[in-house]
Amino acid sequence: GEAISGRLGWLDAPAHFTDQITALEAFGDAVVDEGYTTAVVAGMGGSSLAPDILRRTFGTTEGYLELRILDSTDPEYVHATLDDLDPLRTLVIIASKSGTTTEPNAFLAYAWARAEAALKAVPHHRYEHPGAYFAAITDPGKSVEAIEHANDFRELFLNPPDIGGRYSALT
């Protein structure tokens, strides 16, 4: 019973996240105001499939960021998803419940290198550190600690740890 109750957080997720709507909207408005044009969700499984289905179902809102999903390690797919984007106008969202998933960590390494190179090529840019172009959606504690550079990210969105992986798409 205790193990099961530690996985039922999804039942309270609507109430939990209702309290965060204002802060989440402010984050979205800030990145638009700062000139970001695209958000890339980099994850695997439910971490990327849910945002993709929501985008396909509801579309995008004019004046907000274009959403791309990076959920394949095929080099051609990675290049097609990222390489035509300006790294200094792109928010990369690393989505990994555990923080240890190999694929999002590989996406992070590639996107971080792109942002770092772009910053070196453009002296005196608004931000001087690649972390400004990254956010993560993960669990607190060891999950955050497992994501390289996470302490330098623009934002960390922490899910309640009692929401099991199969239900994390709901949050």
Stockholm file with secondary structure:
# STOCKHOLM 1.0

chainA/1-171         GEAISGRLGWLDAPAHFTDQITALEAFGDAVVDEGYTTAVVAGMGGSSLAPDILRRTFGTTEGYLELRILDSTDPEYVHATLDDLDPLRTLVIIASKSGTTTEPNAFLAYAWARAEAALKAVPHHRYEHPGAYFAAITDPGKSVEAIEHANDFRELFLNPPDIGGRYSALT
#=GR chainA/1-171 SS CHHHHTTBGGGTHHHHHHTTHHHHHHHHHHHHHTTCCEEEEEESTHHHHHHHHHHHHHCCCTTSCEEEEECCCCHHHHHHHHTTSCGGGEEEEEECSSSCCHHHHHHHHHHHHHHHHHHHHSTTCSCSSGGGGEEEEECTTHHHHHSTTGGGSSEEEECCTTBCGGGGGGC
#=GC SS_cons         CHHHHTTBGGGTHHHHHHTTHHHHHHHHHHHHHTTCCEEEEEESTHHHHHHHHHHHHHCCCTTSCEEEEECCCCHHHHHHHHTTSCGGGEEEEEECSSSCCHHHHHHHHHHHHHHHHHHHHSTTCSCSSGGGGEEEEECTTHHHHHSTTGGGSSEEEECCTTBCGGGGGGC
//
